Amino acid sequence: MTEDESNRIREACFKLSSQVNWTKTTNSESIIEQVEQISEMTEKVFESTIDCLSANIPLGCNTEMIIRAVDYVTNIHAIPVAGCDIDWFRITLYTLVELACPNYEIGTLDEDFIEIDLRKRVEKK
């Protein structure tokens, strides 16, 4: 992974961390605490994202897809009540990556969900 790719992933992780941790405040101590929480969470999310990327490169996953997945999670699922616990992020990211780069042959049991339900939602745009 290049330094540019790493920086772009970290930037996407920072956006997610900011979204779930930032609250309106006028207290400078609270702002400092929030910045520290965002920084700490960014690194945890980044590590988790890199782990996910590394585990799925053999399946066709790449940094661009990972960045899009993190952006999707940020735009759709990252709300302040999610807070600093990143387990929800890790699970969501791995699920999205699994759908994009399945680590198994899609069989008849999975076809309906993949071919009908997901395709219907994607084509609905």
MDAnalysis code that builds the backbone (N, CA, C; Angstrom):
import MDAnalysis as mda
import numpy as np

u = mda.Universe.empty(375, n_residues=125, atom_resindex=np.repeat(np.arange(125), 3), trajectory=True)
u.add_TopologyAttr("name", ["N", "CA", "C"] * 125)
u.add_TopologyAttr("resid", np.arange(1, 126))
u.add_TopologyAttr("resname", ["MET", "THR", "GLU", "ASP", "GLU", "SER", "ASN", "ARG", "ILE", "ARG", "GLU", "ALA", "CYS", "PHE", "LYS", "LEU", "SER", "SER", "GLN", "VAL", "ASN", "TRP", "THR", "LYS", "THR", "THR", "ASN", "SER", "GLU", "SER", "ILE", "ILE", "GLU", "GLN", "VAL", "GLU", "GLN", "ILE", "SER", "GLU", "MET", "THR", "GLU", "LYS", "VAL", "PHE", "GLU", "SER", "THR", "ILE", "ASP", "CYS", "LEU", "SER", "ALA", "ASN", "ILE", "PRO", "LEU", "GLY", "CYS", "ASN", "THR", "GLU", "MET", "ILE", "ILE", "ARG", "ALA", "VAL", "ASP", "TYR", "VAL", "THR", "ASN", "ILE", "HIS", "ALA", "ILE", "PRO", "VAL", "ALA", "GLY", "CYS", "ASP", "ILE", "ASP", "TRP", "PHE", "ARG", "ILE", "THR", "LEU", "TYR", "THR", "LEU", "VAL", "GLU", "LEU", "ALA", "CYS", "PRO", "ASN", "TYR", "GLU", "ILE", "GLY", "THR", "LEU", "ASP", "GLU", "ASP", "PHE", "ILE", "GLU", "ILE", "ASP", "LEU", "ARG", "LYS", "ARG", "VAL", "GLU", "LYS", "LYS"])
u.atoms.positions = np.array([
    [0.844, -1.165, 0.000],
    [0.000, 0.000, 0.000],
    [0.895, 1.235, 0.000],
    [0.524, 2.203, -0.828],
    [1.322, 3.420, -0.894],
    [0.987, 4.339, 0.280],
    [1.843, 5.321, 0.497],
    [1.596, 6.295, 1.564],
    [0.332, 7.091, 1.260],
    [0.112, 7.403, -0.024],
    [-1.090, 8.136, -0.419],
    [-2.353, 7.324, -0.106],
    [-2.335, 6.034, -0.418],
    [-3.490, 5.180, -0.123],
    [-3.725, 5.115, 1.385],
    [-2.664, 4.960, 2.130],
    [-2.767, 4.914, 3.587],
    [-3.357, 6.219, 4.126],
    [-2.911, 7.349, 3.610],
    [-3.435, 8.643, 4.040],
    [-4.913, 8.806, 3.690],
    [-5.290, 8.319, 2.516],
    [-6.703, 8.422, 2.106],
    [-7.594, 7.537, 2.980],
    [-7.115, 6.359, 3.342],
    [-7.884, 5.499, 4.246],
    [-7.989, 6.164, 5.615],
    [-6.884, 6.701, 6.110],
    [-6.897, 7.367, 7.418],
    [-7.854, 8.568, 7.403],
    [-7.894, 9.302, 6.313],
    [-8.809, 10.446, 6.186],
    [-10.267, 9.982, 6.248],
    [-10.577, 8.882, 5.567],
    [-11.939, 8.338, 5.620],
    [-12.278, 7.901, 7.042],
    [-11.324, 7.294, 7.722],
    [-11.532, 6.863, 9.112],
    [-11.727, 8.062, 10.033],
    [-10.998, 9.141, 9.777],
    [-11.143, 10.357, 10.572],
    [-12.547, 10.939, 10.412],
    [-13.070, 10.942, 9.190],
    [-14.425, 11.454, 8.957],
    [-15.443, 10.652, 9.761],
    [-15.299, 9.332, 9.753],
    [-16.203, 8.487, 10.528],
    [-16.085, 8.802, 12.017],
    [-14.871, 8.860, 12.513],
    [-14.641, 9.137, 13.932],
    [-15.201, 10.494, 14.332],
    [-15.013, 11.485, 13.485],
    [-15.538, 12.825, 13.776],
    [-17.053, 12.807, 13.843],
    [-17.657, 12.094, 12.920],
    [-19.117, 12.074, 12.866],
    [-19.729, 11.446, 14.114],
    [-19.132, 10.393, 14.630],
    [-19.733, 9.727, 15.795],
    [-19.333, 10.345, 17.116],
    [-18.316, 11.196, 17.130],
    [-17.832, 11.748, 18.392],
    [-18.034, 13.245, 18.582],
    [-18.298, 13.971, 17.537],
    [-18.346, 15.420, 17.676],
    [-19.713, 15.879, 18.169],
    [-19.698, 16.711, 19.180],
    [-20.926, 17.325, 19.676],
    [-20.693, 18.819, 19.814],
    [-21.760, 19.568, 19.759],
    [-21.659, 21.025, 19.884],
    [-21.344, 21.384, 21.331],
    [-20.303, 22.160, 21.514],
    [-19.928, 22.574, 22.855],
    [-19.190, 23.909, 22.793],
    [-19.265, 24.651, 23.858],
    [-18.508, 25.899, 23.932],
    [-17.386, 25.769, 24.952],
    [-17.353, 24.667, 25.632],
    [-16.354, 24.420, 26.665],
    [-15.064, 23.929, 26.013],
    [-13.969, 24.673, 26.183],
    [-12.714, 24.309, 25.524],
    [-12.178, 22.966, 26.013],
    [-12.407, 22.626, 27.273],
    [-11.960, 21.324, 27.775],
    [-12.701, 20.193, 27.070],
    [-13.990, 20.388, 26.840],
    [-14.774, 19.371, 26.126],
    [-14.282, 19.213, 24.699],
    [-13.941, 20.317, 24.070],
    [-13.435, 20.251, 22.696],
    [-12.125, 19.467, 22.660],
    [-11.252, 19.718, 23.604],
    [-9.970, 18.994, 23.672],
    [-10.224, 17.502, 23.884],
    [-11.150, 17.168, 24.770],
    [-11.494, 15.756, 25.001],
    [-12.041, 15.116, 23.731],
    [-12.906, 15.842, 23.022],
    [-13.475, 15.303, 21.788],
    [-12.401, 15.060, 20.738],
    [-11.488, 15.992, 20.601],
    [-10.399, 15.841, 19.638],
    [-9.552, 14.620, 19.993],
    [-9.278, 14.422, 21.260],
    [-8.521, 13.247, 21.693],
    [-9.283, 11.959, 21.388],
    [-10.593, 11.958, 21.653],
    [-11.412, 10.772, 21.364],
    [-11.424, 10.492, 19.864],
    [-11.578, 11.537, 19.072],
    [-11.607, 11.365, 17.617],
    [-10.273, 10.818, 17.117],
    [-9.194, 11.352, 17.632],
    [-7.863, 10.894, 17.230],
    [-7.656, 9.426, 17.600],
    [-8.005, 9.077, 18.818],
    [-7.845, 7.694, 19.280],
    [-8.722, 6.744, 18.468],
    [-9.973, 7.132, 18.245],
    [-10.862, 6.260, 17.482],
    [-10.402, 6.137, 16.034],
    [-9.905, 7.232, 15.467],
    [-9.413, 7.178, 14.085],
    [-8.349, 6.104, 13.940],
    [-7.433, 6.044, 14.880],
    [-6.375, 5.037, 14.798],
    [-6.929, 3.619, 14.951],
    [-7.904, 3.435, 15.837],
    [-8.516, 2.114, 15.998],
    [-9.279, 1.709, 14.736],
    [-10.029, 2.649, 14.171],
    [-10.781, 2.363, 12.947],
    [-9.813, 2.092, 11.801],
    [-8.739, 2.873, 11.732],
    [-7.729, 2.676, 10.694],
    [-7.126, 1.276, 10.786],
    [-6.733, 0.878, 11.989],
    [-6.155, -0.465, 12.178],
    [-7.141, -1.547, 11.757],
    [-8.387, -1.390, 12.148],
    [-9.411, -2.360, 11.788],
    [-9.623, -2.401, 10.274],
    [-9.596, -1.236, 9.652],
    [-9.772, -1.148, 8.201],
    [-8.612, -1.808, 7.471],
    [-7.400, -1.571, 7.933],
    [-6.226, -2.195, 7.312],
    [-6.273, -3.710, 7.493],
    [-6.692, -4.177, 8.667],
    [-6.856, -5.622, 8.889],
    [-7.850, -6.204, 7.889],
    [-8.962, -5.503, 7.702],
    [-9.987, -5.972, 6.769],
    [-9.440, -6.003, 5.346],
    [-8.748, -4.962, 4.945],
    [-8.151, -4.912, 3.612],
    [-7.167, -6.051, 3.418],
    [-6.268, -6.223, 4.370],
    [-5.246, -7.281, 4.264],
    [-5.872, -8.661, 4.151],
    [-6.926, -8.891, 4.922],
    [-7.576, -10.204, 4.912],
    [-8.300, -10.472, 3.600],
    [-8.672, -9.415, 2.885],
    [-9.519, -9.604, 1.706],
    [-8.855, -9.268, 0.381],
    [-7.594, -8.891, 0.396],
    [-6.890, -8.625, -0.862],
    [-6.922, -9.841, -1.789],
    [-6.722, -11.072, -1.271],
    [-6.765, -12.228, -2.173],
    [-8.126, -12.425, -2.838],
    [-9.168, -11.797, -2.290],
    [-10.515, -11.953, -2.844],
    [-10.882, -10.828, -3.811],
    [-9.939, -9.952, -4.084],
    [-10.189, -8.863, -5.025],
    [-10.445, -7.523, -4.370],
    [-10.339, -7.443, -3.075],
    [-10.538, -6.191, -2.351],
    [-9.338, -5.283, -2.582],
    [-9.583, -3.992, -2.733],
    [-8.487, -3.042, -2.888],
    [-8.754, -1.790, -2.058],
    [-7.786, -0.901, -2.020],
    [-7.924, 0.278, -1.166],
    [-9.091, 1.159, -1.591],
    [-9.349, 1.284, -2.876],
    [-10.464, 2.124, -3.338],
    [-11.801, 1.593, -2.822],
    [-11.971, 0.268, -2.875],
    [-13.206, -0.323, -2.381],
    [-13.329, -0.118, -0.875],
    [-12.230, -0.280, -0.155],
    [-12.244, -0.087, 1.294],
    [-12.628, 1.352, 1.635],
    [-12.048, 2.314, 0.920],
    [-12.376, 3.716, 1.164],
    [-13.860, 3.965, 0.909],
    [-14.374, 3.423, -0.180],
    [-15.815, 3.580, -0.470],
    [-16.665, 2.933, 0.613],
    [-16.239, 1.786, 1.116],
    [-16.996, 1.107, 2.179],
    [-16.989, 1.939, 3.470],
    [-15.836, 2.485, 3.833],
    [-15.758, 3.327, 5.036],
    [-16.611, 4.578, 4.849],
    [-16.570, 5.178, 3.660],
    [-17.408, 6.345, 3.383],
    [-18.892, 5.992, 3.486],
    [-19.259, 4.819, 2.981],
    [-20.648, 4.371, 3.070],
    [-21.074, 4.228, 4.533],
    [-20.244, 3.581, 5.320],
    [-20.555, 3.415, 6.745],
    [-20.698, 4.784, 7.407],
    [-19.816, 5.710, 7.067],
    [-19.882, 7.060, 7.639],
    [-21.185, 7.740, 7.262],
    [-21.546, 7.684, 5.992],
    [-22.732, 8.389, 5.506],
    [-24.044, 7.766, 5.960],
    [-24.061, 6.465, 6.144],
    [-25.322, 5.773, 6.438],
    [-25.447, 5.370, 7.901],
    [-24.382, 4.925, 8.525],
    [-24.484, 4.315, 9.854],
    [-23.820, 5.077, 10.995],
    [-22.948, 6.015, 10.695],
    [-22.192, 6.693, 11.752],
    [-23.015, 7.835, 12.345],
    [-23.565, 7.575, 13.505],
    [-24.343, 8.590, 14.207],
    [-23.751, 8.752, 15.596],
    [-23.908, 9.911, 16.199],
    [-23.249, 10.157, 17.489],
    [-23.518, 9.111, 18.572],
    [-24.664, 8.476, 18.558],
    [-24.911, 7.477, 19.607],
    [-24.035, 6.247, 19.457],
    [-23.393, 6.078, 18.298],
    [-22.491, 4.933, 18.101],
    [-21.261, 5.059, 18.998],
    [-20.805, 6.275, 19.220],
    [-19.693, 6.521, 20.136],
    [-18.382, 5.890, 19.728],
    [-17.512, 5.723, 20.706],
    [-16.137, 5.277, 20.455],
    [-15.975, 3.773, 20.328],
    [-16.964, 2.999, 20.687],
    [-16.862, 1.547, 20.571],
    [-16.879, 1.197, 19.088],
    [-15.794, 0.645, 18.571],
    [-15.719, 0.409, 17.126],
    [-16.148, -0.996, 16.716],
    [-16.631, -1.812, 17.641],
    [-17.069, -3.149, 17.247],
    [-18.154, -3.080, 16.184],
    [-19.092, -2.151, 16.309],
    [-20.151, -2.014, 15.309],
    [-19.551, -1.682, 13.950],
    [-18.505, -0.857, 13.934],
    [-17.862, -0.501, 12.671],
    [-17.182, -1.710, 12.049],
    [-16.407, -2.423, 12.840],
    [-15.673, -3.589, 12.347],
    [-16.630, -4.608, 11.727],
    [-17.710, -4.906, 12.423],
    [-18.694, -5.880, 11.927],
    [-19.340, -5.385, 10.638],
    [-19.723, -4.116, 10.617],
    [-20.363, -3.549, 9.427],
    [-19.413, -3.554, 8.236],
    [-18.160, -3.144, 8.460],
    [-17.183, -3.111, 7.374],
    [-16.931, -4.504, 6.813],
    [-16.711, -5.472, 7.694],
    [-16.465, -6.835, 7.221],
    [-17.674, -7.386, 6.458],
    [-18.881, -7.033, 6.880],
    [-20.087, -7.489, 6.184],
    [-20.162, -6.879, 4.794],
    [-19.910, -5.589, 4.691],
    [-19.930, -4.941, 3.380],
    [-18.870, -5.537, 2.454],
    [-17.686, -5.748, 2.989],
    [-16.613, -6.318, 2.175],
    [-16.975, -7.744, 1.754],
    [-17.585, -8.492, 2.646],
    [-18.017, -9.858, 2.312],
    [-19.004, -9.848, 1.144],
    [-19.908, -8.882, 1.130],
    [-20.867, -8.792, 0.027],
    [-20.176, -8.401, -1.279],
    [-19.197, -7.509, -1.188],
    [-18.491, -7.050, -2.389],
    [-17.486, -8.075, -2.903],
    [-16.840, -8.786, -1.993],
    [-15.810, -9.776, -2.348],
    [-16.068, -11.056, -1.562],
    [-17.087, -11.816, -1.933],
    [-17.394, -13.024, -1.160],
    [-16.196, -13.974, -1.090],
    [-16.011, -14.579, 0.074],
    [-14.898, -15.510, 0.220],
    [-15.360, -16.950, 0.019],
    [-16.427, -17.097, -0.727],
    [-16.968, -18.419, -1.023],
    [-17.680, -18.354, -2.369],
    [-17.947, -19.514, -2.920],
    [-18.711, -19.600, -4.160],
    [-20.179, -19.397, -3.814],
    [-20.820, -18.456, -4.478],
    [-22.241, -18.199, -4.204],
    [-23.046, -19.378, -4.730],
    [-23.773, -20.014, -3.829],
    [-24.566, -21.172, -4.190],
    [-26.043, -20.846, -4.257],
    [-26.826, -21.875, -4.482],
    [-28.264, -21.675, -4.652],
    [-28.924, -21.142, -3.383],
    [-28.374, -21.461, -2.215],
    [-28.962, -20.962, -0.977],
    [-28.793, -19.452, -0.842],
    [-27.738, -18.918, -1.434],
    [-27.450, -17.495, -1.314],
    [-27.943, -16.678, -2.498],
    [-28.245, -17.350, -3.597],
    [-28.587, -16.645, -4.826],
    [-29.751, -15.678, -4.671],
    [-30.800, -16.102, -4.006],
    [-31.977, -15.240, -3.896],
    [-31.633, -13.931, -3.207],
    [-30.904, -14.020, -2.111],
    [-30.546, -12.797, -1.398],
    [-29.651, -11.904, -2.256],
    [-28.606, -12.486, -2.839],
    [-27.659, -11.710, -3.630],
    [-28.294, -11.226, -4.931],
    [-28.864, -12.146, -5.670],
    [-29.356, -11.828, -7.012],
    [-30.688, -11.093, -7.026],
    [-31.516, -11.322, -6.057],
    [-32.834, -10.677, -6.065],
    [-32.851, -9.456, -5.148],
    [-32.609, -9.681, -3.868],
    [-32.782, -8.608, -2.893],
    [-31.749, -7.496, -3.029],
    [-30.472, -7.852, -3.075],
    [-29.451, -6.823, -3.199],
    [-29.502, -6.129, -4.559],
    [-29.652, -6.912, -5.603],
    [-29.717, -6.327, -6.951],
    [-30.910, -5.380, -7.070],
    [-32.049, -5.769, -6.509],
    [-33.246, -4.929, -6.567],
    [-32.969, -3.583, -5.898],
    [-32.314, -3.597, -4.763],
    [-32.024, -2.360, -4.036],
    [-31.009, -1.506, -4.793],
    [-29.994, -2.136, -5.354],
    [-28.975, -1.391, -6.098],
    [-29.572, -0.769, -7.349],
    [-30.420, -1.510, -8.058],
    [-31.016, -1.002, -9.291],
    [-32.063, 0.066, -9.012],
    [-32.590, 0.126, -7.809],
    [-33.621, 1.099, -7.440],
    [-33.103, 2.523, -7.445],
    [-31.842, 2.702, -7.060],
    [-31.187, 4.005, -6.942],
    [-32.170, 5.083, -7.154],
])
